[in-house]
Amino acid sequence: MPRPTVTRTSLVAVLVAALVVFLRFPDALVHPQLFAEGGYVFFAGAYTDGLSSVLKPYAGYLHFVPRLVALGAMEIDPKWTPAIYNVFAFLVEVPLPPGAE
């Protein structure tokens, strides 16, 4: 079975989606800051509990990805932590074009 290729149309669609996300929340990318659980739960948990924080539930759920992002952010200069959170959130929100695995 042939692999799908990334077309110009799908690339433009992803860029338009990224632009829409940016236009909705420009301050999140220009002046990033920790928000809600990202700071006082996930980052604080990574700071105090390390790797074991990944398996701690919050509000009845295991938040695996945000806790992994917090663990990764622990290894980088703290002033970049909010930007790291925002980049990962941006990557989750903006889809990849078909065939761009």
Buried (B, 14 or more C-beta within 10 A) or exposed (E): EEEEEBEEEBEEBBEEBBEEBBEEEEEBBEEBEBEEBBBEBBBBBBBEBEEEBBEEEBEEEEBEEBBBBBBBBBEEEEEEBBBBBBBBBBEEEBEEBEEEE
